């Protein structure tokens, strides 16, 4: 059994297509297909369902794929560890981030790349459930997500800041003269919100339900860039974490008002796979974010 054959199998799982998997592995399609066939022969198992195109994995293939992903991840970690021992961390840190936490990414990126200049940082904007899945299947090294709302499994957590919620609303709107706004009143506005598959939206929906309000968003999106652009039109309102003040900035004609009754906060932080040894990338991130001076930077950010 060759490591390369396991890489072919993992690539096929990611790409769901023989040619794209071969291109990702920088080999021809016949080479990839032959490598997977050789793996099947050595294991004595049919792993891939084939027709005129890729049709998925067999039940046995799904189980072998989990091992292939682990072996591939461990091999990458071994190379990173060797590079670190030679004088510095090199490679790629893959960080999954819930969309509403993206305003915090520049601070994480600046701190980490300054400490580890040989590392390339890949930031993936993704729902919290995909972060959990990515940690489980080794496709991300760490995540930035909520820590105290929906359950997380098999992870280590590093709290970074507490998220508070603001109503972003046009100055010409019906509630713009307030110093603060209740959730019930916010529900009466034409809102643009994140899509229901986002944990942030589930938090908002649960809070509205708690106070007996029923919002009727006129626009839903999974893109924070789209939300920012919509707010800049001066036509709609939105409920977002206070960290968006750094992203939206001072926009003429737009006000940000604290939401009350209830005053709501949620903890946001890093999640890392609860396994030993940690990959060098995850370990380097955990060590940096655990330093007292660095944690203070995030407390200030979230203040």
Backbone torsions as a table, in degrees:
resi	resn	phi	psi	omega
1	UNK	NA	130.2	-178.8
2	UNK	-107.7	143.9	176.2
3	UNK	-55.9	-36.5	-178.5
4	UNK	-60.6	-37.7	179.2
5	UNK	-64.5	-38.1	177.2
6	UNK	-68.0	-35.4	176.3
7	UNK	-64.4	-39.2	177.6
8	UNK	-59.7	-45.3	-178.1
9	UNK	-63.0	-44.1	179.8
10	UNK	-65.3	-39.5	178.8
11	UNK	-64.5	-38.6	178.0
12	UNK	-63.9	-36.7	177.5
13	UNK	-65.7	-39.1	-179.1
14	UNK	-71.8	-42.5	-172.2
15	UNK	-90.0	-23.6	-179.0
16	UNK	56.8	31.0	-176.5
17	UNK	-163.6	130.3	-174.9
18	UNK	-62.4	-47.0	-176.1
19	UNK	-66.5	-44.7	-179.9
20	UNK	-64.7	-36.5	177.4
21	UNK	-64.7	-41.6	178.3
22	UNK	-63.2	-42.6	179.0
23	UNK	-63.6	-38.5	178.4
24	UNK	-64.2	-32.5	179.9
25	UNK	-90.5	-1.8	179.2
26	UNK	60.7	42.9	174.5
27	UNK	-134.2	171.3	175.5
28	UNK	-77.9	160.4	178.1
29	UNK	-62.1	-42.4	177.3
30	UNK	-60.0	-36.5	178.7
31	UNK	-64.6	-44.0	179.0
32	UNK	-64.7	-46.0	-179.1
33	UNK	-61.7	-40.5	179.5
34	UNK	-66.8	-38.9	179.5
35	UNK	-63.6	-42.2	178.5
36	UNK	-67.7	-37.9	178.1
37	UNK	-63.4	-41.2	177.3
38	UNK	-63.2	-38.7	178.0
39	UNK	-63.4	-43.3	178.6
40	UNK	-61.0	-42.1	-179.2
41	UNK	-65.4	-40.2	-179.5
42	UNK	-68.3	-37.6	-179.0
43	UNK	-82.2	-18.8	-177.0
44	UNK	71.3	32.4	-177.0
45	UNK	-137.9	145.3	170.5
46	UNK	-86.3	120.3	-174.7
47	UNK	-102.9	-33.6	-172.0
48	UNK	-120.0	134.1	174.2
49	UNK	-88.2	120.4	-174.8
50	UNK	-117.3	140.5	168.4
51	UNK	-132.8	-130.7	172.9
52	UNK	-76.0	-12.6	178.0
53	UNK	-149.8	178.3	178.6
54	UNK	-65.2	127.6	-176.8
55	UNK	-116.8	8.3	178.2
56	UNK	113.6	-176.1	-179.8
57	UNK	-104.6	149.1	171.6
58	UNK	-71.4	169.9	177.2
59	UNK	-59.4	-40.6	177.5
60	UNK	-66.0	-38.2	179.4
61	UNK	-62.9	-37.8	178.0
62	UNK	-61.8	-39.9	179.9
63	UNK	-69.7	-42.0	178.1
64	UNK	-66.5	-35.0	179.1
65	UNK	-59.6	-39.3	178.7
66	UNK	-59.5	-41.2	177.3
67	UNK	-69.6	-39.2	179.8
68	UNK	-61.5	-42.0	179.1
69	UNK	-63.9	-39.4	179.3
70	UNK	-66.9	-44.6	180.0
71	UNK	-62.1	-43.4	179.2
72	UNK	-61.0	-44.3	179.9
73	UNK	-65.0	-41.7	179.9
74	UNK	-65.4	-37.4	178.3
75	UNK	-64.6	-42.0	177.7
76	UNK	-63.8	-40.2	178.9
77	UNK	-65.4	-36.6	178.2
78	UNK	-61.3	-44.2	179.0
79	UNK	-65.0	-39.2	177.3
80	UNK	-64.6	-39.8	179.5
81	UNK	-64.3	-42.1	178.7
82	UNK	-62.7	-41.9	178.2
83	UNK	-62.9	-39.6	179.3
84	UNK	-64.1	-40.4	179.7
85	UNK	-68.1	-26.4	178.7
86	UNK	-80.1	-9.5	176.4
87	UNK	137.5	18.7	176.4
88	UNK	156.8	147.0	-179.7
89	UNK	-74.8	128.3	178.3
90	UNK	-133.4	152.3	178.9
91	UNK	131.0	-146.0	-174.8
92	UNK	-132.5	128.2	172.3
93	UNK	-98.5	120.7	-179.4
94	UNK	-103.7	116.1	-174.5
95	UNK	-118.1	118.0	174.7
96	UNK	-89.1	132.6	-173.7
97	UNK	-133.0	130.1	172.1
98	UNK	-65.0	144.0	-172.8
99	UNK	-54.6	-39.7	-175.8
100	UNK	-73.2	-9.0	175.9
101	UNK	-96.0	0.9	-178.0
102	UNK	-59.1	-31.3	177.5
103	UNK	-60.2	-18.4	-178.8
104	UNK	-86.7	-18.0	-173.8
105	UNK	-59.1	-40.4	179.2
106	UNK	-56.7	-36.7	178.7
107	UNK	-67.8	-45.1	177.3
108	UNK	-61.1	-45.1	-177.6
109	UNK	-62.0	-45.0	-178.3
110	UNK	-63.1	-44.5	-178.8
111	UNK	-65.3	-44.8	-174.4
112	UNK	-72.4	-44.5	-177.2
113	UNK	-71.7	-26.1	174.1
114	UNK	-68.5	-39.8	178.6
115	UNK	-73.5	-36.2	-175.0
116	UNK	-128.4	76.7	-174.9
117	UNK	-65.9	-16.4	179.6
118	UNK	-85.4	3.9	-176.4
119	UNK	-104.2	137.2	170.6
120	UNK	-95.9	130.5	-178.2
121	UNK	-101.2	123.1	174.1
122	UNK	-106.9	120.0	-179.6
123	UNK	-106.9	124.4	-179.0
124	UNK	-114.9	117.3	176.1
125	UNK	-80.6	119.2	-169.7
126	UNK	-157.3	152.6	177.1
127	UNK	-63.3	159.9	-177.6
128	UNK	-61.3	-35.2	-179.9
129	UNK	-65.5	-32.0	178.2
130	UNK	-74.3	-29.8	174.6
131	UNK	-64.2	-45.9	177.0
132	UNK	-57.9	-45.2	-179.5
133	UNK	-64.0	-40.7	-180.0
134	UNK	-64.3	-38.2	176.0
135	UNK	-66.2	-37.6	-178.3
136	UNK	-70.0	-36.5	-175.9
137	UNK	-104.0	12.1	173.3
138	UNK	71.8	14.3	-179.5
139	UNK	-85.3	-12.9	169.9
140	UNK	-131.0	153.4	179.4
141	UNK	-89.4	-30.1	-177.5
142	UNK	-159.8	165.4	178.7
143	UNK	-135.6	157.9	173.1
144	UNK	-121.0	113.8	-170.9
145	UNK	-158.1	-179.2	175.1
146	UNK	-69.3	143.6	-178.5
147	UNK	-108.8	-17.7	-169.4
148	UNK	-127.3	20.1	-178.0
149	UNK	-112.5	-74.7	177.7
150	UNK	-98.2	145.6	-171.5
151	UNK	-64.6	143.5	174.0
152	UNK	-113.9	149.3	-178.6
153	UNK	-128.6	142.8	175.4
154	UNK	56.5	43.6	179.4
155	UNK	-132.3	156.4	166.5
156	UNK	-103.2	144.9	-176.1
157	UNK	-121.9	146.4	174.4
158	UNK	-129.3	100.1	179.6
159	UNK	-62.5	139.8	-179.9
160	UNK	-117.1	-45.0	-179.4
161	UNK	-161.1	168.0	176.0
162	UNK	-106.9	129.4	-178.1
163	UNK	-85.9	129.6	171.8
164	UNK	-112.7	165.9	-171.6
165	UNK	-120.9	137.4	-178.6
166	UNK	-125.9	147.8	169.2
167	UNK	-92.6	118.2	172.8
168	UNK	-94.4	118.9	-172.4
169	UNK	-145.0	149.6	179.6
170	UNK	-63.1	145.7	177.5
171	UNK	-61.6	-24.5	179.6
172	UNK	-85.7	-0.9	-176.4
173	UNK	-74.7	170.0	-174.2
174	UNK	-70.8	-19.4	-177.3
175	UNK	-112.4	7.1	-171.2
176	UNK	-69.8	-17.4	-179.1
177	UNK	-85.9	-1.1	-179.9
178	UNK	-77.6	159.5	171.1
179	UNK	-93.8	-21.8	174.4
180	UNK	-154.4	162.2	-174.3
181	UNK	-134.1	138.8	175.5
182	UNK	-80.0	157.6	177.4
183	UNK	-62.6	-36.9	179.8
184	UNK	-62.4	-42.5	179.5
185	UNK	-68.7	-37.9	180.0
186	UNK	-61.5	-31.2	-178.1
187	UNK	-66.8	-17.0	-178.4
188	UNK	-83.6	-8.4	-174.7
189	UNK	-87.1	158.8	170.1
190	UNK	-73.6	105.6	-171.1
191	UNK	-103.7	146.6	164.4
192	UNK	-114.3	126.1	-172.4
193	UNK	-133.2	167.8	173.2
194	UNK	-66.6	159.4	179.7
195	UNK	-71.3	156.4	-174.8
196	UNK	-62.1	-17.1	178.6
197	UNK	-77.2	-6.3	179.6
198	UNK	-92.1	137.5	-177.5
199	UNK	-63.1	-34.4	176.9
200	UNK	-56.0	-43.5	179.6
201	UNK	-66.1	-38.3	178.9
202	UNK	-65.1	-35.1	175.6
203	UNK	-63.6	-45.8	-179.8
204	UNK	-63.6	-45.2	-179.1
205	UNK	-61.4	-40.8	179.8
206	UNK	-65.2	-36.7	179.4
207	UNK	-69.5	-43.5	176.4
208	UNK	-59.7	-42.6	179.6
209	UNK	-62.3	-39.4	-179.6
210	UNK	-60.8	-36.3	-177.8
211	UNK	-95.9	5.9	176.6
212	UNK	74.9	28.9	179.9
213	UNK	-110.3	151.5	-179.8
214	UNK	-127.1	95.9	177.7
215	UNK	-72.8	151.9	176.8
216	UNK	-127.5	81.7	-177.8
217	UNK	-60.7	137.8	178.9
218	UNK	-90.4	-19.7	178.4
219	UNK	-139.7	136.0	173.9
220	UNK	-126.0	140.8	-179.2
221	UNK	-151.5	153.2	173.2
222	UNK	-100.4	12.1	-175.9
223	UNK	-114.2	121.8	176.9
224	UNK	-70.1	-28.7	176.2
225	UNK	-63.9	-41.3	177.8
226	UNK	-64.0	-43.1	177.9
227	UNK	-59.1	-44.7	179.5
228	UNK	-60.7	-42.6	179.8
229	UNK	-65.8	-39.7	179.0
230	UNK	-63.3	-41.2	179.6
231	UNK	-64.0	-34.2	-177.7
232	UNK	-70.7	-13.1	177.6
233	UNK	-75.5	-20.2	-177.8
234	UNK	76.8	14.1	-177.3
235	UNK	-102.9	-26.5	-172.7
236	UNK	-128.8	166.1	175.3
237	UNK	-114.9	164.0	176.6
238	UNK	-152.3	158.4	175.4
239	UNK	-113.4	119.5	-174.8
240	UNK	-141.1	160.8	175.3
241	UNK	-61.8	153.8	-179.2
242	UNK	-62.0	-21.6	179.2
243	UNK	-63.0	-18.8	-179.6
244	UNK	-70.7	-13.4	173.9
245	UNK	-58.7	-33.3	179.1
246	UNK	-73.8	-26.6	-178.2
247	UNK	-88.4	-46.1	-178.3
248	UNK	-75.3	-38.2	-179.8
249	UNK	72.9	-167.8	177.9
250	UNK	-82.2	105.0	-179.4
251	UNK	-105.2	120.1	177.5
252	UNK	-55.3	132.1	177.6
253	UNK	86.5	3.2	-178.5
254	UNK	-121.9	133.2	177.1
255	UNK	-115.3	152.0	173.9
256	UNK	-120.9	125.4	-173.2
257	UNK	-126.1	134.8	177.8
258	UNK	-62.4	142.4	175.8
259	UNK	-95.5	133.8	-176.7
260	UNK	-131.6	172.0	179.8
261	UNK	52.8	61.0	9.0
262	UNK	-99.3	163.4	165.9
263	UNK	-84.5	117.3	-169.4
264	UNK	-113.9	137.2	173.1
265	UNK	-136.2	152.1	174.1
266	UNK	-139.6	143.7	180.0
267	UNK	-80.6	133.1	177.3
268	UNK	-121.8	138.4	-179.9
269	UNK	-168.9	-171.8	-179.3
270	UNK	-85.3	144.1	170.4
271	UNK	-122.5	135.0	-179.1
272	UNK	-127.4	151.0	179.0
273	UNK	-64.2	136.8	-179.5
274	UNK	-87.4	74.4	178.9
275	UNK	-144.1	157.3	178.1
276	UNK	-123.7	137.5	-8.1
277	UNK	-77.8	153.1	170.9
278	UNK	-66.0	151.0	172.8
279	UNK	-62.5	149.2	178.6
280	UNK	-53.7	-35.4	178.8
281	UNK	-64.9	-48.7	-180.0
282	UNK	-65.0	-39.2	179.5
283	UNK	-64.8	-42.7	179.3
284	UNK	-63.1	-39.2	178.9
285	UNK	-67.8	-43.0	-178.9
286	UNK	-63.7	-42.6	-179.6
287	UNK	-63.5	-41.9	-179.0
288	UNK	-67.0	-47.6	-176.0
289	UNK	-72.3	-16.7	178.2
290	UNK	-85.5	-8.7	-179.4
291	UNK	-70.5	140.8	-174.9
292	UNK	-57.6	-44.3	-178.4
293	UNK	-64.1	-38.3	179.5
294	UNK	-69.8	-43.3	179.5
295	UNK	-60.2	-35.7	177.2
296	UNK	-62.0	-34.9	178.6
297	UNK	-62.6	-38.4	-179.0
298	UNK	-76.7	-34.0	175.6
299	UNK	-62.4	-38.8	176.7
300	UNK	-67.5	-39.4	178.8
301	UNK	-61.8	-40.9	-175.9
302	UNK	-89.7	8.5	-175.6
303	UNK	-75.7	NA	NA
